[in-house]
C-alpha cells in the first residue's frame, strides 16, 4: 500500500504518505538529477560558438572576402557555404555537389535561412539535426550545426 487513509471526526478522509511514497519521490529526484548530469555539457556554449563562426563568415563575405577562401574543417563542427541554386562551394566532402540531389530534406530545411540568421531543425539519416544558417548579401547560405 502506498498511502494510509483515515477518517477524522467530521468524516473527512485524510491521506497520509507512507514510506513507499517518500522513497518513490527520492528515487524520482535521483533519476532526474542523473539525467540532468548526463545532458551534453556546454550545449548553449556550443550553439553560441556555432553562431559566432557563421556570423563572422557572413560578415567577412559581405565585406568582400571570397567565399571559397574558407576551409570547411577550420571549425568544429564544420561549416558550409551554398550557392542559391544548391551547389555547395564549401563543404568537407560535398564541395561542388548539389545538395538537393544528395540530401533533399536538408536542402529544404536550409531554404529557411535569413539575413539575420536562424536555427533550423530537420531529420537526416534517422537523427534530428540542428543547424544555424544565414544568408549573405549576395544570397549565399552559410551554416554550421550538429
DOTOR-916177 format. One record per residue (C-alpha): x, y, z; residue in one letter. Coordinates in steps of 0.001 Angstrom, whole numbers, always signed. Example, Ala and Ser with C-alpha at 12.3 -4.5 7.8 and 13.67 -1.06 7.14 Angstrom:
2
pt u->+12300, v->-4500, w->+7800, nufi->a
pt u->+13670, v->-1060, w->+7140, nufi->s
//
This chain:
146
pt u->+0, v->+0, w->+0, nufi->x
pt u->+1369, v->+3415, w->-971, nufi->x
pt u->-730, v->+5638, w->+1301, nufi->x
pt u->-2686, v->+5301, w->+4535, nufi->x
pt u->-6208, v->+6628, w->+4674, nufi->x
pt u->-8015, v->+7665, w->+7836, nufi->x
pt u->-11251, v->+9460, w->+8636, nufi->x
pt u->-11458, v->+12371, w->+11056, nufi->x
pt u->-14312, v->+13088, w->+13453, nufi->x
pt u->-16092, v->+15219, w->+10856, nufi->x
pt u->-15978, v->+12456, w->+8250, nufi->x
pt u->-13206, v->+13972, w->+6069, nufi->x
pt u->-10733, v->+11397, w->+4781, nufi->x
pt u->-7044, v->+12227, w->+5128, nufi->x
pt u->-4424, v->+10506, w->+3021, nufi->x
pt u->-1011, v->+10313, w->+4627, nufi->x
pt u->+2013, v->+9384, w->+2552, nufi->x
pt u->+3761, v->+6251, w->+3640, nufi->x
pt u->+7420, v->+5351, w->+3491, nufi->x
pt u->+6924, v->+3914, w->-22, nufi->x
pt u->+5711, v->+7252, w->-1347, nufi->x
pt u->+8659, v->+9113, w->+151, nufi->x
pt u->+11071, v->+6547, w->-1247, nufi->x
pt u->+9459, v->+6838, w->-4689, nufi->x
pt u->+9938, v->+10601, w->-4617, nufi->x
pt u->+13573, v->+10235, w->-3611, nufi->x
pt u->+14194, v->+7754, w->-6421, nufi->x
pt u->+12480, v->+10054, w->-8910, nufi->x
pt u->+14636, v->+13002, w->-7808, nufi->x
pt u->+17778, v->+10896, w->-8073, nufi->x
pt u->+16810, v->+9733, w->-11565, nufi->x
pt u->+16102, v->+13304, w->-12711, nufi->x
pt u->+19396, v->+14503, w->-11224, nufi->x
pt u->+21249, v->+11741, w->-13068, nufi->x
pt u->+19595, v->+12660, w->-16362, nufi->x
pt u->+20482, v->+16318, w->-15867, nufi->x
pt u->+24110, v->+15382, w->-15245, nufi->x
pt u->+24192, v->+13253, w->-18401, nufi->x
pt u->+22984, v->+16109, w->-20634, nufi->x
pt u->+25622, v->+17344, w->-23082, nufi->x
pt u->+27797, v->+19859, w->-21256, nufi->x
pt u->+28039, v->+23293, w->-22727, nufi->x
pt u->+25257, v->+22875, w->-25260, nufi->x
pt u->+24421, v->+26576, w->-25045, nufi->x
pt u->+28109, v->+27476, w->-25334, nufi->x
pt u->+28448, v->+25218, w->-28384, nufi->x
pt u->+25467, v->+26871, w->-30049, nufi->x
pt u->+26938, v->+30312, w->-29349, nufi->x
pt u->+30264, v->+29227, w->-30880, nufi->x
pt u->+28499, v->+27887, w->-33980, nufi->x
pt u->+26505, v->+31112, w->-34326, nufi->x
pt u->+29657, v->+33218, w->-33931, nufi->x
pt u->+31535, v->+31210, w->-36595, nufi->x
pt u->+28704, v->+31620, w->-39098, nufi->x
pt u->+28118, v->+35294, w->-38241, nufi->x
pt u->+31850, v->+36043, w->-38637, nufi->x
pt u->+31957, v->+34269, w->-42001, nufi->x
pt u->+28906, v->+36145, w->-43271, nufi->x
pt u->+30425, v->+39459, w->-42162, nufi->x
pt u->+33680, v->+38594, w->-43958, nufi->x
pt u->+31903, v->+37592, w->-47173, nufi->x
pt u->+29687, v->+40687, w->-47024, nufi->x
pt u->+32888, v->+42687, w->-46509, nufi->x
pt u->+34441, v->+41334, w->-49709, nufi->x
pt u->+36202, v->+38099, w->-48743, nufi->x
pt u->+35900, v->+35356, w->-51326, nufi->x
pt u->+33562, v->+32616, w->-50079, nufi->x
pt u->+35753, v->+29848, w->-51478, nufi->x
pt u->+38669, v->+31028, w->-49306, nufi->x
pt u->+37092, v->+29421, w->-46214, nufi->x
pt u->+38081, v->+25915, w->-45138, nufi->x
pt u->+35106, v->+23750, w->-44149, nufi->x
pt u->+37016, v->+21936, w->-41440, nufi->x
pt u->+38564, v->+25058, w->-39883, nufi->x
pt u->+35749, v->+24960, w->-37330, nufi->x
pt u->+34116, v->+22261, w->-35221, nufi->x
pt u->+31516, v->+21402, w->-36267, nufi->x
pt u->+32380, v->+22043, w->-39909, nufi->x
pt u->+30936, v->+24970, w->-41839, nufi->x
pt u->+29427, v->+25023, w->-45302, nufi->x
pt u->+28611, v->+27636, w->-47919, nufi->x
pt u->+25952, v->+27005, w->-50538, nufi->x
pt u->+25031, v->+28941, w->-53661, nufi->x
pt u->+21360, v->+29897, w->-54241, nufi->x
pt u->+20978, v->+27014, w->-56726, nufi->x
pt u->+22075, v->+24469, w->-54123, nufi->x
pt u->+25696, v->+23903, w->-55173, nufi->x
pt u->+27961, v->+23588, w->-52143, nufi->x
pt u->+31087, v->+25676, w->-52647, nufi->x
pt u->+32499, v->+24973, w->-49177, nufi->x
pt u->+31875, v->+21594, w->-47522, nufi->x
pt u->+34256, v->+18921, w->-46166, nufi->x
pt u->+33228, v->+16236, w->-48665, nufi->x
pt u->+30417, v->+17563, w->-50875, nufi->x
pt u->+32060, v->+20690, w->-52344, nufi->x
pt u->+30940, v->+21062, w->-55941, nufi->x
pt u->+27872, v->+18848, w->-55406, nufi->x
pt u->+24240, v->+19961, w->-55444, nufi->x
pt u->+22722, v->+19488, w->-52005, nufi->x
pt u->+19181, v->+18941, w->-53268, nufi->x
pt u->+20464, v->+15882, w->-55171, nufi->x
pt u->+22433, v->+14491, w->-52220, nufi->x
pt u->+20191, v->+15397, w->-49290, nufi->x
pt u->+16848, v->+16888, w->-50326, nufi->x
pt u->+15413, v->+17177, w->-46758, nufi->x
pt u->+18496, v->+19089, w->-45635, nufi->x
pt u->+18366, v->+21362, w->-48681, nufi->x
pt u->+14696, v->+22092, w->-47997, nufi->x
pt u->+15391, v->+22984, w->-44337, nufi->x
pt u->+18274, v->+25288, w->-45284, nufi->x
pt u->+15961, v->+27307, w->-47530, nufi->x
pt u->+14644, v->+28933, w->-44334, nufi->x
pt u->+17937, v->+30825, w->-43933, nufi->x
pt u->+17570, v->+34575, w->-43375, nufi->x
pt u->+19906, v->+37560, w->-43431, nufi->x
pt u->+19587, v->+37745, w->-39626, nufi->x
pt u->+20282, v->+34040, w->-39096, nufi->x
pt u->+18009, v->+31265, w->-37891, nufi->x
pt u->+18293, v->+27813, w->-36315, nufi->x
pt u->+16641, v->+25127, w->-38442, nufi->x
pt u->+15815, v->+21595, w->-37322, nufi->x
pt u->+15476, v->+18606, w->-39615, nufi->x
pt u->+15914, v->+14836, w->-39630, nufi->x
pt u->+18776, v->+13267, w->-41541, nufi->x
pt u->+19714, v->+9583, w->-41509, nufi->x
pt u->+17372, v->+8932, w->-38602, nufi->x
pt u->+18753, v->+11655, w->-36348, nufi->x
pt u->+17478, v->+15105, w->-35505, nufi->x
pt u->+19899, v->+17811, w->-36623, nufi->x
pt u->+20037, v->+21482, w->-35746, nufi->x
pt u->+21875, v->+23955, w->-37971, nufi->x
pt u->+22380, v->+27700, w->-37771, nufi->x
pt u->+22115, v->+29317, w->-41222, nufi->x
pt u->+22408, v->+32843, w->-42565, nufi->x
pt u->+22253, v->+34427, w->-45982, nufi->x
pt u->+24926, v->+36786, w->-47227, nufi->x
pt u->+24122, v->+39967, w->-49186, nufi->x
pt u->+24890, v->+38049, w->-52407, nufi->x
pt u->+22438, v->+35296, w->-51339, nufi->x
pt u->+24893, v->+32569, w->-50334, nufi->x
pt u->+23799, v->+30341, w->-47452, nufi->x
pt u->+26397, v->+29931, w->-44715, nufi->x
pt u->+25782, v->+27364, w->-41984, nufi->x
pt u->+27040, v->+25020, w->-39321, nufi->x
pt u->+25423, v->+22747, w->-36797, nufi->x
pt u->+25261, v->+19400, w->-35116, nufi->x
//
